[in-house]
Amino acid sequence: MTLALGCIADDYTGASDLANTLTRAGLRTVQTIGVPADDLALPEVDAVVVSLKSRSIEAGLAVSRSRAAEAWLRGRGARHVLFKICSTFDSTDAGNIGPVMDALRADCGEAIVLVTPAFPETGRTVYQGNLFVGAVPLNESPLKDHPLNPMHDSNLARVLARQSEAQVGLVDLAAVTRGVDAVRARLAELSGKGIGAAIIDAVFDRDLETIGLVAAEHTLSVGASGIGLGLARALVSTGKVKSAAAGSAEGAAVGGPAACLAGSCSQATLQQVAKAEAVMPVLHLDSDRIITGKDEAQRALAWATPRLADGPVLIASSATPDQVAALQARHGRDAAGHAIEQTMADIAEGLVQAGVRRLIVAGGETSGAVVDRLRIPGFLVGVEIAAGVPVLRAVGSDAGDMLLALKSGNFGGPEFFSDALRVMR
């Protein structure tokens, strides 16, 4: 295997978003869960997205896992590696974006790294180094209230500088709009001053194409799926990859019981759960009972199992930001998060044992816990359900043929769960 593009994603839903973006842009793409084993049979592809659950773990561990993924990708011929992060730049002052970027940059010897979470198609833009969600800065948007990585500063140069050893500069929109040569010149200027990372503005889709062409000339970049789109288009337009048909991993229908799990506490997921209650049975878990050791997983499975023959069910641990804050105050942030993730993983395992072969999971941390528990080593990327959310066909699963959708909390429309079930057959 010789890869045109290697990617390391810091959570599983973000990896699915990126894999979907690359597939739509014409790259044959596989998403793996963790660094693949040498005996995992993968098809001939243009890009591999290695999914890690490293966004919210201790920085040193995130670095070691990311370096192992980079070594595997470089060993398969990937000259350029994209470190894929969240489009809201989720990261505390202790990391993990900065420490991982620093380590990967040192490993590949890159003088300066382009960094942007911009993806105008999904309402994420960067202007003068500030991240906007729609028309407002990140720190004024509802997305600022992530339960593990709250983001209260929209200035990405400041955010990254607080967690990276590199000096951080800016390639502003004026340079981007002047084109590839202007961006190259600005990077050379910054690099000459000893600056090792550059936030780059992007407001329109065409900005991503300029960024992709320049980034592809380097060995490392950092950003969300928008820069992945730019890189994919650059590889196709320069003839380094022959564009393939998107959705080639559809395969045969799977059928059988279906279930949905919602662990995200985003406003979008809360609305989606509320809408689902009109069309399917929904069980809301008691988070306090989860954390204090009461067996909510067994209660959920006892509730769900007899209902599966009649149609899909949804089990939710989602809560409002105020409820999450109160829960964390009572039990501690890390303890609460870990207990809920593991309970959702217990439920997923039980549902698959009960015959579920179509599983929809909302929330990055929840998706990571579920896929780890199910021991699925990789996915073929299929058709798109909603922007950033593809159908994933399991590769090497002990449960056999299985379809999943792993949704970042903020993705999808109000009817997302119904939409996903219609596509996943």
Salt bridges, closest charged atoms under 4 A:
ASP10 OD1 - ARG55 NH2 2.71
ASP11 OD1 - ARG55 NH2 3.21
ASP38 OD1 - ARG76 NH2 3.39
ASP46 OD1 - ARG28 NH2 3.00
GLU70 OE2 - ARG74 NH2 3.20
ASP90 OD2 - ARG55 NH1 3.97
ASP90 OD2 - HIS146 NE2 3.85
ASP93 OD1 - ARG162 NE 2.95
ASP107 OD2 - ARG67 NE 2.76
GLU110 OE2 - HIS218 ND1 3.08
GLU121 OE2 - ARG24 NH2 3.40
ASP145 OD2 - LYS144 NZ 3.51
ASP145 OD1 - HIS152 NE2 3.92
ASP153 OD1 - ARG158 NH2 2.83
ASP153 OD2 - ARG162 NH1 3.21
ASP181 OD1 - ARG184 NH1 2.70
GLU189 OE1 - ARG186 NH1 3.24
GLU189 OE2 - LYS193 NZ 3.48
GLU209 OE2 - ARG233 NH1 2.95
GLU217 OE2 - ARG184 NH2 2.46
GLU277 OE1 - HIS284 NE2 3.52
ASP288 OD2 - ARG330 NH2 2.90
ASP288 OD1 - HIS331 NE2 2.73
GLU296 OE2 - ARG289 NE 3.15
GLU296 OE2 - ARG299 NE 2.72
ASP334 OD1 - ARG333 NE 3.57
GLU341 OE1 - LYS53 NZ 3.05
ASP346 OD1 - ARG373 NH1 2.43
GLU349 OE1 - ARG373 NH1 3.31
GLU365 OE1 - LYS53 NZ 3.35
GLU384 OE2 - ARG24 NE 3.32
ASP398 OD2 - ARG375 NE 3.79
ASP401 OD2 - ARG393 NH1 2.91
ASP419 OD1 - ARG422 NH2 2.28
